[in-house]
Amino acid sequence: MSQSRRLSLIEAGINVLTGYVLAILLQLFLYPAFGLQVTFAQNLKIAGAFLLVSLLRSYLLRRMFEALAQGRNS
């Protein structure tokens, strides 16, 4: 069974969005523990940069593995 590009993007988006929320929460505790002082807005921007990279990475890996699976099934 094959996954469409649209469904791959939706799956990657949900995965990354949950990671974004977890990253923000974790950064709120970790940054002060390491002596880093950032505003909440800066925290959101930092997490947002990682969100974009993670979304692209997740989508591309999903499509790569889908292509590999299709190659084995043909």
C-alpha positions in Angstrom: 0.0 0.0 0.0 1.4 3.4 -1.0 1.1 6.7 0.8 0.2 9.8 -1.3 2.4 12.9 -1.2 -0.4 14.8 0.4 -0.8 12.3 3.2 3.0 12.2 3.6 3.0 15.9 4.1 0.0 15.8 6.6 1.8 13.1 8.6 5.1 15.0 8.6 3.2 18.2 9.6 1.5 16.6 12.6 4.7 14.9 13.7 6.7 18.2 13.4 3.9 20.3 15.0 3.9 18.1 18.1 7.7 18.3 18.2 7.4 22.1 18.0 5.2 22.3 21.1 7.5 19.9 23.0 10.6 21.9 21.9 9.1 25.1 23.2 8.2 23.5 26.6 11.6 21.9 26.9 13.4 25.1 26.0 11.5 27.0 28.7 13.2 24.7 31.2 16.5 23.9 29.5 17.7 27.3 28.5 17.6 28.7 32.1 19.3 25.6 33.3 22.2 26.3 31.0 22.3 30.0 31.8 20.7 31.1 28.5 18.3 34.0 28.6 15.9 34.4 25.7 12.5 36.0 25.5 9.4 33.9 24.8 9.3 35.4 21.3 12.9 34.5 20.7 12.1 31.0 22.0 9.3 30.7 19.4 11.5 31.9 16.6 14.3 29.4 17.5 11.8 26.5 17.7 10.2 27.7 14.4 13.5 27.5 12.6 14.0 23.9 13.8 10.3 23.2 12.9 10.9 24.2 9.2 14.0 22.0 9.0 12.3 19.1 10.7 9.3 19.3 8.5 11.4 19.2 5.3 13.6 16.4 6.7 10.6 14.3 7.8 8.8 14.8 4.4 11.8 14.0 2.3 12.7 10.9 4.4 9.1 9.7 4.1 9.1 10.1 0.3 12.5 8.4 0.1 11.3 5.4 2.0 8.1 5.3 -0.1 10.2 5.3 -3.3 12.4 2.5 -1.9 9.3 0.5 -1.0 7.8 1.0 -4.5 11.1 -0.1 -6.1 11.1 -3.4 -4.1 7.4 -4.0 -5.0 8.0 -3.7 -8.8 
